Amino acid sequence: MWSNNVPVLDMANPSPAKSMGDPGITPLSPSHIQQNDTDPNAHTGPSFMVVVAIDFGTTSSGYAYAFTKEPECIHTMRRWEGGDPGVSNQKTPTTILLTPDRKFHSFGYAARDFYHDLDSTESKHWLYLEKFKMKLHTTANLSIDTELHAANGRRVKAIDIFAYALAFFKEQALKELSDQAGAEFDNADVRWVITVPAIWKMPAKQFMREAAYKGGLVPRDNPEQLIIALEPEAASIYCRKLRLHQMVDFGTKTTQNGFSPTENVGTGMTQAKEHVRSKRQSRTFLVENVIGELWSELEEGDRYVVVDCGGGTVDLTVHQIRLPEGHLKELYKASGGPYGSIGIDYEFEKLLCKIFGPDFIDQFKIKRPAAWVDLMIAFESRKRAAAPDRTNPLNINLPFSFIDYYKKFRGHSVEHALRKSNVDFVKWSSQGMLRMNPDAMNALFKPTIDHIIQHLTDLFEKPEVCDIKFLFLVGGFAESPLLQQAVQNMLQGRSRIIIPHDVGLTILKGAVLFGLDPGVIKVRRSPLTYGVGVLNRYVEGKHPPEKMLVKDGTRWCTDVFDTFIACDQSVALGETVKRSYTPAKPSQQVIVIHIYCSEKEVVSFISEPGVRKCGTLRLDVTGTESTAARREIQTHMQFGDTEIRAMAVDVATARSVKASIDFLSQ
């Protein structure tokens, strides 16, 4: 029987999976063969003159680029106007300002400074947003309609904010490229790369792509012009190129040369920062074409871990080196969580609530949003001064309007509130500052660092994660001596800890290298199990009786999970999973198949707990009508890239069928 090999999409019969929200599709697939073809041409296509990577971070963002003719020269963006004391401004804060009528006004330092200078009666009407990237990670049912809250409490569509931000970076980068070229630079000559955390789910990655289309980075009909890069992967690619003078190696400096490990943490980074500062005038980094010295110590099969500690998330990737080309293979699916440095900001906010009352803090944020931003900027620079061996207190400036508004709100002074609260370690200084004992600051770091260390500990217990030669600590939060010391204590010398000097730009530079050669990561691990619901021939004793469906005298089992790929399964770049589908009627124009996913490796039925509908595969068969009695649409899905792709072909006519996978509009 023909349908034994080909899942039939029978629209006439109501689907047994209808209860799961399926629109009457009955794919019949009693026996199929998974075939893996490697497509050597993945990611080729038109040649681009330049690769521009955008590191869209939770707390700060930036771009870098390289010309394809000079791949060893990576240029980081022009210096930003503005900047904070004690914070390097190679990147700009991820802050955006819209006018009262919701038009884009400015981004980064410019947005923050303009907003800050507005009169408080005016600033209430402007829409200021910061740290909004985390919304894509924390929203369970992310869609094109997901909303964000501006500082004044007003709601805006997230897609608009992300599109505005990407359009801003496009404009900045093209302007810089045009100035260099001495003529208008054509966007069609640019391959764009946008970085996202590896632990992001497919909807969030697709959301970034949609924002890029909306922001005019690339046209929708040329998706290849944009690559989504995973942040720790980008860092990993860059770390392969490191020279010894470009990093701090905590593995070689031990107590033998008079350093105690804790001294070593602070001093190594201080020297590194000085080195970076002296080199900062030059925005061009030469990436040796040869493999870095560190890499020459790695042998075939060696393993290393990249811990990307950003503002919002911490992402961990385990890679193995494959020589001679130096290709990379992922050994364990990306893991991590929302343990970025903004967790410390939330702890500080909780501390303020404890001292001044949550009712006051909530009101102050809404009524004096610009002053709240000021207070958090003041905290940010003190946060960066926290260190394990610090003994002198840290002073945080309280904005005048905080002191003033508190007195109006409560009828007594800020000083009185501090005396009355039972918060130790935080005192009032006569210069109008909060004086924090170092222990109080360290306590704010503790929950976030504990999460990271717990996660690392769990990771190192996995059988795939043994014999790790190096641990690369990257991302802005990696500069924290408190975090460095905690990682050092946890590893107990099991792996060498390497921190690149320009730790905040590691991902940006790696993303440029990835854009120049997207095939460098040859094998990845699937983060989830993906598949579809099908009907199989009912087998007595194997299938539950309640799943039996009799159709034309044949007994079928409903809700069977047909696995495309299993969680943590290795998948090579370009490897495809093939399935065939048949339209129920010759007149059928569109085939829609629901995709399900689970964190479990083995799934039998789509109705099991933990299995959820996560997307749709859409096959547009218009214009491919054929005279064949039954049409077979062969679908190829690729899971080895940073995004899942689908292609399809009408077998009878060999004509290409428009195939798309949508994870957003659920």
C-alpha positions as CSV (number, residue, x, y, z in Angstrom):
1,M,0.0,0.0,0.0
2,W,1.4,3.4,-1.1
3,S,0.6,5.1,2.1
4,N,2.8,2.7,4.0
5,N,5.8,4.7,2.9
6,V,4.3,8.2,2.5
7,P,2.5,10.1,5.2
8,V,-0.8,11.1,3.7
9,L,-2.3,14.4,4.7
10,D,-6.0,13.6,4.6
11,M,-8.0,16.8,5.1
12,A,-11.3,15.0,4.7
13,N,-11.1,13.0,7.9
14,P,-10.9,14.8,11.2
15,S,-7.5,14.3,12.7
16,P,-7.1,12.1,15.8
17,A,-4.7,14.7,17.0
18,K,-7.3,17.4,16.8
19,S,-7.5,17.6,20.6
20,M,-3.9,18.8,20.4
21,G,-4.9,21.7,18.2
22,D,-4.0,20.2,14.9
23,P,-6.2,21.3,12.0
24,G,-7.4,18.0,10.7
25,I,-4.1,16.6,9.4
26,T,-3.6,12.9,9.4
27,P,-0.1,12.1,8.3
28,L,0.1,8.3,7.9
29,S,3.7,7.1,8.3
30,P,3.9,3.5,9.3
31,S,7.4,3.0,7.8
32,H,9.9,5.7,6.8
33,I,13.6,5.9,6.6
34,Q,15.6,8.7,8.0
35,Q,18.2,9.6,5.5
36,N,21.0,12.0,6.2
37,D,22.6,13.8,3.3
38,T,25.3,16.2,3.9
39,D,24.9,19.4,1.9
40,P,28.4,20.7,1.2
41,N,27.0,24.0,-0.1
42,A,25.3,25.1,3.1
43,H,25.8,28.9,3.6
44,T,27.4,29.6,0.2
45,G,25.5,31.8,-2.1
46,P,26.4,35.3,-3.3
47,S,29.7,36.6,-2.2
48,F,29.8,39.6,0.1
49,M,32.4,42.3,0.3
50,V,32.2,42.7,4.0
51,V,30.9,40.9,7.1
52,V,29.3,43.1,9.8
53,A,28.5,41.5,13.1
54,I,26.2,43.1,15.7
55,D,26.6,42.0,19.3
56,F,23.2,42.9,20.6
57,G,23.7,42.5,24.4
58,T,21.4,42.9,27.4
59,T,23.5,45.7,28.9
60,S,25.7,46.8,26.0
61,S,25.9,46.4,22.2
62,G,28.3,47.1,19.4
63,Y,29.4,46.1,15.9
64,A,32.6,45.0,14.2
65,Y,33.4,44.2,10.6
66,A,36.0,42.7,8.3
67,F,36.4,42.8,4.5
68,T,36.3,39.4,2.9
69,K,39.5,40.3,1.0
70,E,41.3,41.0,4.3
71,P,39.7,38.5,6.7
72,E,42.6,38.8,9.2
73,C,41.7,42.5,9.9
74,I,38.8,42.9,12.3
75,H,37.7,46.5,12.7
76,T,35.6,47.5,15.8
77,M,33.2,50.4,15.6
78,R,34.1,54.0,16.0
79,R,34.3,55.3,19.6
80,W,31.0,56.1,21.0
81,E,30.1,59.6,22.2
82,G,29.4,59.8,25.9
83,G,30.6,57.1,28.2
84,D,30.8,56.5,32.0
85,P,33.7,56.8,34.4
86,G,35.2,53.4,35.0
87,V,33.5,51.7,32.1
88,S,35.2,51.2,28.8
89,N,33.1,52.4,25.9
90,Q,34.1,50.1,23.1
91,K,30.4,49.2,23.1
92,T,27.4,51.4,23.9
93,P,24.6,50.8,26.4
94,T,21.6,48.8,25.0
95,T,19.2,51.7,25.7
96,I,16.7,53.2,23.3
97,L,14.7,56.4,23.4
98,L,11.4,57.1,21.5
99,T,9.7,60.4,21.2
100,P,6.3,60.9,22.9
101,D,4.7,59.9,19.5
102,R,6.7,56.7,19.5
103,K,9.2,57.6,16.8
104,F,12.8,56.5,17.1
105,H,15.0,59.2,18.6
106,S,18.3,57.8,19.7
107,F,20.2,54.7,20.9
108,G,23.0,54.1,23.5
109,Y,24.8,56.9,25.3
110,A,23.0,59.5,23.2
111,A,19.6,58.1,24.3
112,R,20.6,57.9,27.9
113,D,22.1,61.4,28.0
114,F,19.2,63.1,26.2
115,Y,16.7,61.3,28.4
116,H,18.7,62.3,31.5
117,D,18.7,66.0,30.5
118,L,14.9,66.2,29.9
119,D,12.9,68.1,32.4
120,S,11.0,65.6,34.7
121,T,7.6,66.9,33.5
122,E,8.7,66.2,29.9
123,S,10.6,62.9,30.5
124,K,7.3,61.3,31.7
125,H,6.1,61.4,28.0
126,W,9.2,60.0,26.4
127,L,9.7,56.2,26.1
128,Y,13.0,55.0,27.4
129,L,13.9,51.3,27.4
130,E,16.9,49.4,28.7
131,K,17.8,45.8,29.5
132,F,14.9,44.7,27.2
133,K,16.7,41.8,25.5
134,M,16.0,39.5,28.4
135,K,12.2,39.6,27.5
136,L,12.9,37.3,24.6
137,H,14.4,34.7,26.9
138,T,11.8,35.0,29.7
139,T,8.6,35.2,27.6
140,A,7.1,31.7,27.5
141,N,4.8,32.3,24.4
142,L,6.9,34.8,22.5
143,S,5.1,36.2,19.4
144,I,5.3,39.2,17.0
145,D,2.8,40.9,19.4
146,T,4.9,40.6,22.6
147,E,5.1,43.9,24.4
148,L,7.8,45.7,26.5
149,H,7.4,48.3,29.2
150,A,9.2,51.7,28.9
151,A,10.5,53.4,32.0
152,N,7.4,55.5,32.3
153,G,5.2,52.3,32.3
154,R,3.9,52.7,28.7
155,R,3.8,49.6,26.6
156,V,5.4,49.2,23.2
157,K,5.7,46.3,20.7
158,A,9.0,44.5,21.3
159,I,9.4,43.9,17.5
160,D,9.4,47.6,16.9
161,I,12.1,48.2,19.5
162,F,14.4,45.5,18.2
163,A,13.9,46.6,14.6
164,Y,14.7,50.3,15.6
165,A,17.9,49.1,17.3
166,L,19.1,47.0,14.4
167,A,18.2,49.7,11.9
168,F,20.4,52.1,14.1
169,F,23.4,49.7,13.9
170,K,22.8,49.2,10.1
171,E,22.9,53.0,9.6
172,Q,26.1,53.4,11.8
173,A,28.0,50.6,10.1
174,L,27.0,51.6,6.6
175,K,28.0,55.2,7.3
176,E,31.4,54.1,8.6
177,L,31.9,51.8,5.6
178,S,30.9,54.5,3.2
179,D,33.3,56.9,4.8
180,Q,36.1,54.4,4.4
181,A,35.2,53.6,0.8
182,G,34.8,57.2,-0.1
183,A,31.5,56.4,-1.7
184,E,28.0,55.1,-0.8
185,F,28.3,51.5,0.4
186,D,25.6,49.2,-0.8
187,N,23.8,47.1,1.8
188,A,23.6,44.3,-0.7
189,D,27.4,43.8,-0.3
190,V,27.1,43.2,3.4
191,R,26.6,39.9,5.1
192,W,25.1,40.6,8.5
193,V,25.6,38.5,11.6
194,I,23.6,38.9,14.8
195,T,24.6,37.2,18.0
196,V,22.2,35.5,20.3
197,P,22.6,33.4,23.5
198,A,23.0,29.7,22.6
199,I,20.4,28.8,25.2
200,W,17.7,30.8,23.4
201,K,14.8,28.8,22.0
202,M,13.9,28.8,18.3
203,P,11.1,31.5,18.7
204,A,13.6,34.0,20.1
205,K,16.1,33.4,17.3
206,Q,13.3,33.7,14.7
207,F,12.2,36.9,16.5
208,M,15.6,38.5,15.9
209,R,15.5,37.5,12.3
210,E,12.0,39.1,11.9
211,A,13.3,42.3,13.6
212,A,16.2,42.3,11.1
213,Y,13.7,42.1,8.2
214,K,11.6,44.8,9.8
215,G,14.6,47.1,10.5
216,G,15.7,46.8,6.8
217,L,19.0,44.9,7.5
218,V,18.2,42.3,4.9
219,P,15.2,41.7,2.6
220,R,12.9,38.8,3.5
221,D,13.5,37.2,0.1
222,N,17.3,37.0,0.7
223,P,17.5,35.3,4.1
224,E,21.0,34.0,3.4
225,Q,22.3,37.6,3.8
226,L,21.8,37.3,7.6
227,I,23.3,34.7,9.9
228,I,22.3,34.2,13.5
229,A,25.5,33.4,15.5
230,L,25.5,31.8,19.0
231,E,27.4,33.9,21.4
232,P,29.6,31.2,23.1
233,E,30.3,29.7,19.7
234,A,31.5,33.0,18.4
235,A,33.7,33.4,21.5
236,S,35.0,29.8,20.9
237,I,36.0,30.7,17.3
238,Y,37.9,33.8,18.4
239,C,39.6,32.0,21.4
240,R,41.3,29.7,18.9
241,K,43.1,32.6,17.5
242,L,44.4,34.0,20.8
243,R,48.1,34.8,21.2
244,L,49.7,34.5,24.6
245,H,50.0,38.3,25.0
246,Q,46.2,38.6,24.4
247,M,45.0,36.8,27.5
248,V,45.4,36.2,31.2
249,D,46.1,32.5,32.0
250,F,45.2,31.6,35.6
251,G,46.5,28.1,35.0
252,T,50.2,29.1,34.8
253,K,50.5,31.6,37.6
254,T,50.3,29.7,40.8
255,T,51.7,30.4,44.2
256,Q,55.2,29.3,43.0
257,N,56.0,32.7,41.6
258,G,54.8,34.6,44.6
259,F,51.3,35.2,43.5
260,S,48.5,33.9,45.7
261,P,45.5,32.8,43.5
262,T,43.4,35.7,44.7
263,E,46.1,38.3,44.1
264,N,46.6,36.7,40.7
265,V,42.9,37.3,39.9
266,G,43.0,41.0,40.4
267,T,46.5,41.8,39.2
268,G,46.3,39.7,36.0
269,M,43.2,41.6,34.9
270,T,44.5,45.0,35.9
271,Q,47.6,44.4,33.7
272,A,45.4,43.2,31.0
273,K,43.1,46.2,31.2
274,E,46.2,48.5,31.0
275,H,47.4,46.6,27.9
276,V,44.0,46.9,26.3
277,R,43.8,50.6,27.1
278,S,47.2,51.3,25.5
279,K,46.0,49.4,22.4
280,R,42.6,51.0,22.4
281,Q,43.5,53.9,20.1
282,S,43.7,51.3,17.3
283,R,40.3,49.8,16.5
284,T,41.7,47.2,14.1
285,F,42.6,43.9,15.4
286,L,44.9,41.6,13.5
287,V,43.8,38.0,13.8
288,E,46.7,35.8,12.9
289,N,45.9,33.4,10.1
290,V,48.0,30.9,11.8
291,I,46.4,29.3,14.9
292,G,47.2,31.0,18.2
293,E,50.0,29.7,20.4
294,L,47.5,28.5,23.0
295,W,45.9,26.4,20.2
296,S,49.2,24.9,19.3
297,E,49.0,23.2,22.7
298,L,45.7,21.6,21.8
299,E,45.8,18.1,20.3
300,E,43.3,16.3,18.2
301,G,40.3,15.5,20.4
302,D,41.1,18.0,23.1
303,R,38.1,19.4,24.9
304,Y,37.4,22.9,26.3
305,V,34.5,24.8,27.8
306,V,33.5,28.4,26.9
307,V,31.6,30.2,29.7
308,D,30.0,33.3,28.3
309,C,29.0,35.5,31.1
310,G,27.0,38.4,29.8
311,G,24.6,41.0,31.2
312,G,21.5,38.8,30.9
313,T,22.5,35.2,30.5
314,V,25.3,32.8,31.1
315,D,25.9,30.4,28.3
316,L,28.1,27.3,28.5
317,T,29.4,25.4,25.4
318,V,31.6,22.4,25.3
319,H,33.8,22.0,22.2
320,Q,36.3,19.5,20.9
321,I,39.0,20.4,18.4
322,R,39.3,18.6,15.1
323,L,42.7,18.9,13.4
324,P,44.3,19.7,11.0
325,E,41.7,22.4,9.9
326,G,40.9,23.3,13.5
327,H,37.1,22.7,13.0
328,L,35.0,22.5,16.1
329,K,32.6,19.9,17.3
330,E,30.0,20.5,20.1
331,L,30.1,17.7,22.7
332,Y,27.2,18.6,24.9
333,K,24.1,20.7,24.2
334,A,24.4,24.4,25.1
335,S,23.3,25.1,28.7
336,G,23.1,28.0,31.1
337,G,20.4,30.3,32.3
338,P,19.4,33.9,33.2
339,Y,22.4,34.3,35.5
340,G,23.9,37.4,33.9
341,S,25.3,40.5,35.8
342,I,21.9,42.2,35.8
343,G,21.0,39.8,38.6
344,I,23.3,41.9,40.8
345,D,21.2,45.0,39.8
346,Y,18.1,43.2,40.9
347,E,19.7,42.3,44.2
348,F,20.6,46.0,44.7
349,E,17.0,47.0,43.9
350,K,15.8,44.4,46.5
351,L,18.2,46.0,49.1
352,L,16.8,49.5,48.3
353,C,13.3,48.1,48.8
354,K,14.3,46.7,52.1
355,I,15.7,50.0,53.3
356,F,13.2,52.5,51.7
357,G,10.1,50.2,51.2
358,P,9.0,48.6,47.9
359,D,6.0,51.1,47.7
360,F,8.4,54.0,47.5
361,I,10.8,52.4,45.0
362,D,8.0,51.4,42.7
363,Q,6.6,55.0,42.8
364,F,10.1,56.6,42.4
365,K,10.8,54.5,39.3
366,I,7.5,55.6,37.6
367,K,7.6,59.3,38.8
368,R,11.3,60.0,38.4
369,P,12.4,57.5,35.8
370,A,15.5,59.5,34.7
371,A,16.7,59.8,38.3
372,W,16.3,56.0,38.7
373,V,18.5,55.5,35.6
374,D,21.1,57.8,37.2
375,L,21.1,55.8,40.4
376,M,21.6,52.5,38.5
377,I,24.5,54.1,36.5
378,A,26.1,55.1,39.8
379,F,25.7,51.6,41.1
380,E,27.1,50.1,37.9
381,S,30.5,51.8,38.3
382,R,30.7,50.7,42.0
383,K,29.7,47.2,41.1
384,R,32.7,47.0,38.8
385,A,35.0,48.0,41.8
386,A,33.9,45.0,43.8
387,A,36.7,42.5,44.5
388,P,37.4,39.6,46.9
389,D,40.2,41.4,48.8
390,R,38.6,44.8,49.0
391,T,38.5,46.3,52.5
392,N,37.4,50.0,52.0
393,P,33.7,50.8,51.6
394,L,32.0,51.6,48.2
395,N,30.1,54.9,48.0
396,I,27.0,55.2,45.8
397,N,25.7,58.6,44.9
398,L,22.0,59.0,45.6
399,P,20.5,61.5,43.1
400,F,19.1,64.7,44.8
401,S,15.6,63.9,43.5
402,F,15.8,60.5,45.3
403,I,16.5,62.2,48.7
404,D,13.9,65.0,48.0
405,Y,11.2,62.6,46.7
406,Y,11.7,60.3,49.7
407,K,11.2,63.1,52.2
408,K,8.0,64.1,50.5
409,F,6.8,60.5,50.2
410,R,7.6,59.4,53.8
411,G,7.9,62.7,55.7
412,H,11.3,61.8,57.1
413,S,14.9,61.7,55.7
414,V,16.8,59.1,53.8
415,E,19.3,59.1,56.8
416,H,16.5,58.3,59.2
417,A,15.4,55.3,56.9
418,L,18.9,53.9,56.9
419,R,19.2,54.2,60.7
420,K,15.8,52.6,61.2
421,S,16.3,49.7,58.7
422,N,18.0,46.7,60.1
423,V,20.3,46.5,57.1
424,D,23.9,46.1,58.3
425,F,26.8,47.2,56.2
426,V,24.9,50.1,54.6
427,K,25.4,53.5,56.2
428,W,24.6,57.1,55.2
429,S,27.6,59.3,54.5
430,S,27.4,63.0,55.1
431,Q,28.3,63.7,51.4
432,G,24.9,62.3,50.4
433,M,26.0,58.8,49.5
434,L,25.1,55.3,50.5
435,R,28.2,53.8,52.0
436,M,28.4,50.0,51.4
437,N,30.7,47.8,53.3
438,P,32.5,45.4,50.8
439,D,30.7,42.5,52.4
440,A,27.4,44.1,51.5
441,M,28.4,44.5,47.9
442,N,29.7,40.9,47.8
443,A,26.4,39.7,49.1
444,L,24.7,41.3,46.1
445,F,26.9,39.2,43.8
446,K,26.4,35.9,45.7
447,P,23.0,34.6,44.4
448,T,24.1,35.2,40.7
449,I,27.6,33.7,41.2
450,D,26.1,30.8,43.1
451,H,23.8,30.0,40.2
452,I,26.8,30.0,37.8
453,I,29.0,27.9,40.0
454,Q,26.2,25.4,40.5
455,H,25.6,25.1,36.8
456,L,29.3,24.7,36.1
457,T,29.5,22.0,38.8
458,D,26.6,20.1,37.3
459,L,28.1,20.4,33.8
460,F,31.5,19.1,34.9
461,E,29.8,16.0,36.3
462,K,28.4,15.0,32.9
463,P,30.4,12.1,31.3
464,E,30.8,14.1,28.0
465,V,32.5,16.9,30.0
466,C,35.6,15.1,31.3
467,D,39.2,15.9,30.7
468,I,38.6,19.6,30.0
469,K,41.9,21.2,29.1
470,F,40.9,24.9,29.1
471,L,38.0,26.9,30.5
472,F,37.6,30.2,28.6
473,L,35.8,32.9,30.6
474,V,34.3,35.5,28.2
475,G,31.6,38.2,28.2
476,G,31.5,41.5,30.1
477,F,30.7,39.8,33.5
478,A,33.9,37.7,33.1
479,E,35.9,40.9,34.2
480,S,34.5,40.5,37.7
481,P,37.3,39.4,40.1
482,L,34.6,37.9,42.4
483,L,33.3,35.6,39.6
484,Q,36.9,34.8,38.5
485,Q,37.8,33.7,42.0
486,A,34.6,31.6,42.4
487,V,35.3,29.8,39.1
488,Q,38.9,29.2,40.2
489,N,37.8,27.8,43.6
490,M,35.3,25.5,41.9
491,L,37.7,24.1,39.4
492,Q,40.5,23.4,41.9
493,G,43.1,23.2,39.1
494,R,41.1,20.7,37.0
495,S,41.3,23.0,33.9
496,R,43.3,26.1,33.0
497,I,41.2,29.2,33.1
498,I,41.8,31.6,30.2
499,I,40.4,35.1,30.0
500,P,41.0,37.1,26.8
501,H,42.2,40.6,27.4
502,D,39.4,42.3,25.5
503,V,36.9,40.0,27.1
504,G,33.9,42.2,26.3
505,L,34.7,42.2,22.6
506,T,35.5,38.5,22.3
507,I,32.0,37.6,21.0
508,L,31.9,40.5,18.6
509,K,35.2,39.5,16.9
510,G,34.3,35.8,16.9
511,A,31.0,36.6,15.2
512,V,32.9,38.4,12.4
513,L,35.1,35.3,12.0
514,F,31.9,33.1,12.0
515,G,30.4,35.3,9.2
516,L,33.5,34.9,7.1
517,D,33.5,31.1,7.6
518,P,30.1,29.8,8.9
519,G,31.2,26.2,8.3
520,V,33.8,26.2,11.0
521,I,31.5,24.5,13.5
522,K,31.0,21.1,11.9
523,V,28.9,19.3,14.5
524,R,26.3,20.6,16.9
525,R,24.0,19.0,19.5
526,S,20.3,19.4,19.3
527,P,19.0,21.3,22.3
528,L,15.5,19.6,22.1
529,T,13.8,16.5,20.6
530,Y,11.8,17.6,17.5
531,G,9.1,15.7,15.6
532,V,5.6,15.5,14.3
533,G,2.4,13.6,15.2
534,V,1.6,10.7,12.9
535,L,-0.6,7.6,12.6
536,N,1.1,4.2,12.7
537,R,-0.3,0.7,12.2
538,Y,-1.8,-0.4,15.5
539,V,0.2,-3.1,17.2
540,E,-1.6,-5.1,19.9
541,G,0.4,-5.1,23.2
542,K,2.7,-2.3,22.0
543,H,0.2,0.6,21.6
544,P,-2.3,1.7,24.2
545,P,-5.9,0.7,23.3
546,E,-7.3,4.3,23.9
547,K,-5.0,5.4,20.9
548,M,-6.6,3.0,18.5
549,L,-8.5,4.4,15.5
550,V,-10.2,2.3,12.8
551,K,-10.3,3.7,9.4
552,D,-11.5,1.9,6.2
553,G,-11.2,-1.4,8.2
554,T,-7.5,-0.8,9.1
555,R,-6.5,-0.2,12.7
556,W,-4.2,2.8,13.4
557,C,-2.5,4.2,16.4
558,T,-3.0,7.9,16.8
559,D,-0.7,10.6,18.3
560,V,2.5,8.7,17.5
561,F,5.6,11.0,17.8
562,D,7.7,10.7,14.7
563,T,11.2,11.9,15.9
564,F,13.2,14.1,13.5
565,I,16.0,14.5,15.9
566,A,16.6,13.7,19.5
567,C,17.7,16.0,22.3
568,D,21.5,16.2,22.7
569,Q,21.9,14.1,19.4
570,S,25.0,15.0,17.4
571,V,24.1,16.5,14.0
572,A,26.5,17.5,11.3
573,L,26.3,20.8,9.4
574,G,24.2,20.4,6.3
575,E,22.9,17.0,7.4
576,T,19.2,16.6,6.5
577,V,16.3,14.7,7.8
578,K,14.0,13.6,4.9
579,R,10.3,13.0,5.1
580,S,7.6,12.7,2.4
581,Y,4.1,14.1,2.6
582,T,1.1,13.7,0.2
583,P,-1.7,16.3,-0.2
584,A,-5.1,14.6,0.5
585,K,-6.7,16.2,-2.5
586,P,-5.2,17.2,-5.8
587,S,-6.6,20.7,-5.3
588,Q,-4.9,21.2,-1.9
589,Q,-2.7,24.3,-2.1
590,V,-1.0,24.3,1.3
591,I,0.1,21.6,3.6
592,V,0.5,22.6,7.3
593,I,2.2,20.2,9.7
594,H,2.6,20.9,13.4
595,I,6.0,20.4,14.9
596,Y,6.3,19.2,18.5
597,C,9.3,19.4,20.8
598,S,10.4,18.0,24.2
599,E,13.4,18.1,26.5
600,K,13.2,14.3,26.8
601,E,15.4,12.2,24.5
602,V,12.9,9.5,24.0
603,V,9.3,10.4,23.1
604,S,6.6,8.0,22.0
605,F,3.4,10.1,21.8
606,I,2.7,13.8,21.2
607,S,0.3,13.6,24.2
608,E,3.0,12.8,26.7
609,P,3.7,15.3,29.5
610,G,6.5,17.7,28.5
611,V,5.7,17.5,24.8
612,R,4.4,20.8,23.4
613,K,3.5,22.2,20.0
614,C,6.4,24.5,19.1
615,G,6.0,25.4,15.4
616,T,4.5,24.7,12.0
617,L,6.1,23.4,8.8
618,R,4.3,24.9,5.9
619,L,4.6,23.5,2.4
620,D,3.1,25.8,-0.3
621,V,2.3,23.5,-3.3
622,T,0.6,26.0,-5.5
623,G,1.9,26.1,-9.0
624,T,3.4,22.6,-8.8
625,E,0.3,20.7,-9.9
626,S,1.1,17.5,-11.7
627,T,-0.7,14.7,-13.5
628,A,0.6,12.0,-11.1
629,A,-2.1,10.0,-9.4
630,R,-0.6,10.9,-6.0
631,R,1.8,13.7,-5.4
632,E,4.8,13.1,-3.1
633,I,6.3,16.2,-1.5
634,Q,9.8,15.4,-0.2
635,T,10.9,17.6,2.7
636,H,14.5,18.1,3.8
637,M,15.0,19.6,7.2
638,Q,18.4,20.8,8.5
639,F,19.1,20.8,12.3
640,G,22.9,21.2,12.2
641,D,22.9,25.0,11.9
642,T,22.2,27.8,14.3
643,E,18.6,27.9,12.9
644,I,16.4,25.1,11.7
645,R,15.8,25.2,7.9
646,A,13.4,23.3,5.6
647,M,13.5,22.7,1.8
648,A,11.0,20.7,-0.2
649,V,10.6,19.3,-3.7
650,D,7.7,17.8,-5.7
651,V,9.1,14.3,-6.5
652,A,7.1,13.8,-9.8
653,T,8.1,17.1,-11.4
654,A,11.4,17.7,-9.5
655,R,10.1,21.3,-8.9
656,S,11.0,23.1,-5.8
657,V,8.2,23.7,-3.3
658,K,8.2,26.7,-1.0
659,A,8.9,25.3,2.5
660,S,9.0,27.3,5.7
661,I,9.2,26.6,9.5
662,D,7.5,29.1,11.8
663,F,8.2,29.0,15.5
664,L,6.6,32.4,16.3
665,S,3.0,32.8,15.3
666,Q,1.6,30.1,17.5
